[in-house]
Each structure stands twice: as structure tokens, then as C-alpha cells.
């Protein structure tokens, strides 16, 4: 498949014509076999493709997760609540993409308001896994990952709150990168959880991730958590041998036996690389608290962020005179236009923030979060990289967890640490294996100390080389 890097190179050399390539991608509008996009941005693309073709990215066709605000182009957040919402401004990351000549071709499907870990919770239609249409692609950036894996665009932007860029990347067999919190502005991106959300990239290769990340990153005065004095991410090889570790707890229970076996075997083979100083397996005793902490902090922040969607301040509106009270109106609007997963998480969030329970749950969760971060920082004093499988399970059948939302939640455990401690992390496809006559991908995951995004790319250069040889 055509990559972002090769597209740029071949357009610059005159080997391909940008407008002809864009036309071929636009011809896929009527297909949408994976439900990977909510709608086509064809009018936008036609308006900008000639102008953008002379910029750095040469109008490369890019997918945009539908909670990233795009001026004058509908942005639904995968919800009926915003089905007809057209923002009057663009998110900073999208504006940077435009300035570099990245051409939005789709608004990608997603779990409603980024709530849901399978791609099944969009208000419009579930996204399908490109490797097996009967299985989930994971979420919430399900459409962004599926559209890249299915070559419906060259790359895509998503958001990652608990692994929602890296997990769908792993399930769809592509590269998913979550930068250090604050490296990419969140201004103009609908927040689910302020202290966890981060815009990330979904690409076909690590080099494509580096190119796209350098475009969208940078300080922004509109984001109070934005990091100043950022340096470009280069393709340089590691100047020193990297010290790598993996956590024993991730291999002890709840992990698919084949994923465990293949990951341990791969890490053993990686030890022979001259650029790796060591790969150690170490103990980490706080992993048991990760999911509990996450599922207190995230719903709490989400319930606050989505409180404005009440049919008056924001969201779909109805005739208030038809209701006996304003409270009845709010209940009707939110019950009717929010999906079941959104309502479930908002109820949890309201509960843990309610009077008498905030100290018992939310404030304790913040304290334990600080403890977890402190313990990871101790690990990073000795190691440059922590590596483990992206997911403990393989893609499950659509509807397989419909009566057991807890199963979705527990499957997030391997990616949650990076969001809790604001670290950069990436998932890369390792190999494929036969399951019911289908080849399904397996992802490997690495995490580095916050602000050490460069080391992520240095390590992944090594891993990608080994993967291509295997």
C-alpha cells in the first residue's frame, strides 16, 4: 500500500500526480465497507486539493477522527447529540495539518464521545475490523485505524485516552502513536477526560508517524497544558545502547497464551541486537490498581465535560414548552440522544464526584495515580524503554462483549499506564496468525519517560527492522 512517506517522495519527484491519487481515494466514497467514516469530506477536499498540493504534504489524503473540530465541516463526535453540528473554528492540530498541506478526506467513525473500547458504540454504525469483518477493530479511534489499514487514506488523526489510538492500531495491524501529554494541542478537540486525552497518529509505518507528528505538534497558547520549546523528532538512530525492560505482571494472568508466548519469544530474539544493552523482566506491584483508577478519573472528568450537552447550552434542541419542568427537559434530551455506553460512564462519573463520595473515590484515585507515576519514574531511572504486548487479548467477535462491558474495560489495562503518567507510547504490528481461517494482527507496545518521544522512534526503528526480517 502507498505510504505517506512514499507519496510525498513520488509527488516531489514527479513520478505520481497528487490530484490523480486524490481522485482514486475519493472514488472509494460509495463503498465504506468497514463503516470507517461517518461522512466523506468530498466538498472540502475538492475545494482545497489544488492549493494544498503545492505544500509540504502535497494534499496527502488524511482521515480525521470526528471529535476533532473542523471549521465549516460537520463534527459529530459519533453522537446523535451532535449529528448536525458544524463548528465555527478548527482544532489547532487540524489547522497545523492544513498549513502543511494535509488534505482531510474523511471524518472517521468513532465510539460516541470516545466512550467505548470496541468500535461498536458509534451512534451511526459499528466499525468493522479490516482483517475480519466479523470482529471488532477496537476503539474509540476505530474508524481512523480501519480506514488506514484498509487504504482508504494514507494516515489518520485520532485521540488516545486509555489506548484508543494504540489498541485499534494493534487490532487493525498498523502503527499507533500517542505522544507525551501536551506535545499536541488539545484545543478544538472535544474532551472526554482532560487529564488523559491526547491527539495521536495512525499510520502504515513508523516513519509516517514521525512525519505526521512533526506536523501537528507544537506549543499552543490556547492549551494550558501545551509544552513549550519542543524539538523536531528526527529519524536518527540511537546514539547509545538502549536499556529495555518488561513487567512480569503483564504475563501472569488474563493474557492470551499465544500472545504471551510470541511476545516473550520476540523479546528474547531482540536481545541480540547490538543497539540494545539489555532486556530485563521486572516486578511492578501497582498494576492491579490501573483499571480501577482509570475508571474513576475518566468518568468523573467526562461527566463534567459533557454536562453542557443538555439541549440548551449545546447539542440537539427540542421545544421546551412541551415539558413540565426544565429538569424533565434535560432528562429527556440526554436520555434520548446519548447512547448506552455514554450514559453508563456519565452515571459513574456523577456518582464518584457526588457529595460524600468525592473523597472516598475521586480524590483517592488522584493520590494513587501520583503513586503509580512515582513508581514508573523510578523504573525510568534505570531503563529507557518499557515493552509489552499492546493487548492481552485478540480481536473478539462483534457483539461478543455486549452483555459484559467489564470485559472491554479490563482489556484496556496494558495501555492505560501511558495516559495516567503522560508518557509517549506506540503500538506496532508484530505478526499475523491464523484464527478461524483469518490472519489477525498482534501489536507490541513500548513506553518511554514523558518528553522522551525521540527515544520511542529510535526504539521503534529497531523493532520495525526486526519485524520486517521475521
N, C-alpha and C positions, 0 to 999 in steps of 0.2 A: 504493500500500500504506500501511497505517496505520503511522505512526512513533511512537517513544517520546514525543517532544515533543507531538504532536497528541493522543495517547492521554491524557497527563496533563492537558492543557488541557481536552479534552472531558469527561473524568470530573469534573474540578473544576467545570465549568460546568453539569453535569447533562445534557449532550447525549447521552452514552452511559452505559451501566451497566457498571461494571467486571466484575461477575460474569457478565454475558451475553457480554462479549468473551472472557473466560477460557474459557467453555464452548465458544465457537466454535473456539478454538485447541485445546482438549482433544479436540474431535471429529476432529482430524487424527491421533489416536493410531494408528489402524489402517492408516494409509496409508504413511508413512515411505518414499515413493517414491525418495528420494535416499540412503537409509541414513544419514541425517544425525544420528540419535541412537541410542545404544546401548539405552536404555530410557526409557520415559516415567516422569516423577516424579508420576504422577497422584495417588497416595495422599498424598504430601507437599503437592501443590497444593490438594487438597480440604481438607486439614487447616488450611491457613494462609490461604486466599484471602479469607475474610471479614475476618479480623483485619488482614491486610496492605492491604486495600482502603481503609482509612482513613489510611494512612501516605503519605509524600511521593510515592512512585512508584505508589501505588494498585494494588498487586498486578499491575503490568505483567508480562506473560509473558516470562521471560528464559531463555535456554539457557545451560547451564554445561558447559564442557569437562570431560571425565570424568577429568582428573587433579587437579581442584580438589576437596579433601576436603569432603564434605557429611555432617554428623553424622546417623547412623541411615539414610542413603541410600547405596546401593551406589556405589562409586567404583572403576572397573576399570582406569583408565589405558589403555584399549583393548587389554588383555592378558589372555590366559587365566591368566596367573600370579595375577591379582587378580580373577578372574571373579566370585567370591562375597564379596569383601572389603567389609565395612561399617564405616566409620570411627566412632570414638567421639568425634570432635571435628570442628569445621568450620574451614576456612581463614578467615583474617582477612577477606579480600576478600569471601567469601561471607557471613560474619556481618554485615559492613557493608551488603551488599545486602539482607539480611533486615531489618536495623534500619530501612532506608529504605523497605521495602515492595516490593522486587523479588521476584517470585514465580518460583521455579525451576519450569519446566515440562518440560524435557528434560535428561538428561545426554547431552551431544553426543558423537558418534563422533569418533575421532581416530586418527592413526598411533600404533602401540603405543609407550607411554612417550615420546611426542612424537618418535620417531625415524622419519623418512621425510618426503619432500618432495612427496607427491602425493595423499595421502588413500587410497592403496591398501594401506597397511601396518597397518590395524587387524586385530586377531586375529579379529574377528567378521564384518565385511563391508566392502568398499571404499565410500567415499562417492562419490557421483556429482555432476557439475557441473550446477547447476540450469539453465544456459543450453544445455547439450548433454549429455545423459546418457551419451554415449559417451566423454566427455572427463573428465579429472581436475579436481578443484576446488583442487588443491594441498593442502598440509598444513603443520604437523601439525594445525592447528585447522580441519580440513576440515569436520567436522560443524557447528561453530559458525558458519562462514561460510555454508555451504549452507543451513542452517535459517533464517538471517536473510534471505538472498536469496530463498528460496522462501516467505517469510512464514509460517514455522512458529513464529516467536516475534518479538517486537519488537526484541530485541537479544540479544547473547550475550557471555559472557566466554571468552577464550581465553588462551593463553600464547604468547610470542614469544621464540625462542632464536636464530634466524638470519633471521627474517622470517615466522615461522609464524602470525602474525596478519595481516600486511600482504600476503603473497603469496596466500593463499586469498581475502582480500578483493578483490584485484585480479582474480583468475580468476573470481570469482563476481559481480563488479560492485557491491560495497558499499564502505563505509568501514572501514578497519582502522587502529587507533591503538596504537602501542607507546610508553608513557610513558618518561620518564627512569628509569633503573635506580634502584630504591629508593623511588620515589614510591608504589608499591603494594606492600604487604607480600607476601612470598612464603611466609609461614608457613602451613602446611597445604596447600601446593601441591607435588606430587611433583616433585622436582628432576631434570632431566636434566643441566643444566650450570649450576652455582651462579652463576658469574660472568657468565652470558649471559642466563639466563631472566628474563622479566618478564611479569606479567599484563597483558593488554591488552583492548581492546574491539572488537567487531564490530557495526556499526550501519548503518542505512539512510541516515543523514545525519551531517554534522559536528556539528550541534547535539545530536543524540542521543549522540554520542561524548562531548561535553563534559558532558552531564547525567550519564551513567553513570560517567565518570571521576571527577567530583567526589564521587560516592557511595562509590567503592571506594578512593580514595587516602587517604593519611594516615599519620602516624608510628605505628609498632608496636614495642613493646619486645621482641616475640618474634622480630623480624627484625633481625639485627645490622647489616644494610646499609640499614635504613629511614632515610629522610631526615626530619629534624625541621623545624619551622617552615615548613610548606607553606602556600601561599596558594591560595584557590579559583581555578579557571580561569573567566574571565568571557567574555562574548560581545562585549566591547569591540572596536571597530575599531582598527587600528594607529594609534598616536599619532605615528609618524614614518614616513617612507618606508622601505620595506624594501629592503635590498641582497641580491640573489639571484645565485647562480652555479650552473653545472652543470659536470660533469667530462668533459673530452674523451675520456678513456679509455673511458668507458661507451658511446661511439658508434663505436668504431674497429673492433671485431671481435666476432663471436659474437652480435650483436644482429639480430633480425628487421628486414628493410629497411623494412617498413611501420611498425613501432613506432618506428624511428629517424626516419622522415620525419614522422610525425604528431606526435611529441613535439617535434621541432625547430620545426615549423610552429606548434604551440601556444605554445611559449615565445616565439617571435617576436611572436605576437599579444598575449601577456601584457605585453610591454614598454610598450604604450600605456596601461596602467592608471596612473592618477595616484598610486596608493599604492605603486607600485614605482619605486625610484630607478634601478635598473639590473639587467640580467640579463647576466652575463658567462660565457663558456666558458673554463675554466682548465685547466691541466695538473696532474695528480696522479700521481706516478710509483710509488706503492706499491700500487696496486690489484691488481697481478699476484700479490701475496702474500696477499690476503684469504682466499681459499678454503683455501689450504694452512694458514694459521694457524688458521683456524676448525676445520678438520678434524683438527687436533692437540689443541687445547684442549678442544673439545666432547666427543670420545670419551674423553679422559682423565678428565674430570670425571664423565662418565656412568658409566664403568666403576667408579668409586669409589662413586657414589650408588646404583648397582644391585647392589652386591656383597652387600647384605643379603638380596636375594631368592634364597635358597638352599634353601628348603623346610624350614628350621628356624626361623631368626630371623623370616622374613617370607615370604609367598607360599604357594602351594598346598603341602600336605604329603602325603607318602606313607609307607608302612611301611618304616622304616629297616632292619628286620631282614631284609628281602629283598635286601640289598646286602652285598657282601663288605667294603666299607670306606666310610667317610664321604665320601671323595673320589669314589668311584663314585656315591654317592647325589647329591652336589652336581651332578656331570656329568649325570646322568640328569634331574634336576629342571630344570636350566637349559636343557638341550638340548631337552627335551620341551615346555616351557611358554613359552620365549622364541621370538619369530618370527625369521626370517632376517635382517631388517634390524637388529634389536636385537643379535643375535649378532655380526653383521659389525662394528658400531660398538664393541661391548664388547671384541672381539678387538683392534681398532686401539688402543683406549684402554689396554688392558693392556700392549700392546707398547710404546707411547711412554712409559709410566711404569715400564717394567721396568728392572732394574739394568743399567747400561751404556748405556741409551738415553734416560733422562730428561734428561740434559744435552744430548744431541745433538738431541733433538726438542722435548720439552715446555718446558724452560727457555729454549731459543732462541725458541720461539714466543711466550712471555711477553715476551721482550725486544723482538721485532719488533712485538708488539701495542702496547707502550708507544711505540714509534717512530711507528706509524700514528696513535695517539691524538694525539701531539705535532704531527704534520703537519696533522691535521684542526683542532686548536686554532688553528694559525696561519691557516687559512682562515677560521675564525670570528672572528678579529680584524678581518677586512675585510668579512665577509658575515654576514648574519643567517640566511640560508636556503640550503641546497644542494638542488637539484631535479634529478630524472632519472626515467626510466621505472621502475616498480616491478619489472618483469621484462623480461629481454631476449628472451623467447620467449612465444608464445601458448599457451593450454592444449592439451596433447597428448592423443592418444587413450589411453584406459585400456590398460595393458599395453605402451605404446609405448616405455617405458624399462626394461622388466622385465629385460632382459639387459644393461643398461648403467647401473648405479647412478651412475656418474660423471657421466652427463648430468643427473641430478637434482641432484647436488652443485654442478655448475657453474652451474646456473640460479639458485642462491641468491645469487650474487655481489653483486647490486645492493642487497640488503637487509642483508647481513652487517655493514657498517660501523657501523650504529647500535648493534648489540649489542656489538661489540668495544669501542666507546668510550663506551657507556652513554648515548647520546643519545636524545631523543624523536624519533619519526618516524611518518609516517602515509601511507597509500595511499588515494587517492580515485579512483573510476571516472571516466574521461575521456570515453569514447565507445564505441560498439559498431561492429563492422564484420562484413561477411558473409564467413563461411568455410564452404564446403560447405553452403550454404543455412541456416546458423545464424548468429545475431548473437552474437559473443563480445566480452567487455569488455576494455578496456585500462586499466591503472592508471598514475597519475602519483604520484611519491613525493617527499616532502620530509623533510628532516632539519635539526634545529637543535642548537645547543650544549646540552650537558647542563644541566638545570634551567631551560631556556627553553621549557617546554611551552606557555606562553601564546602565544609567537610562532608556534608551529605552528598554533594555532587562528586566529590573526589572518591568517596566510597562506592557510590553507585557506578562510577566508571569502571571500577574493578569488578563489581558484581555483574554488570551488563556484559563485560568481556567474557567472564566465566560462563554466563548463561548462554551466550551465543555459541560457545565451544561445545556445550553439552548436548 
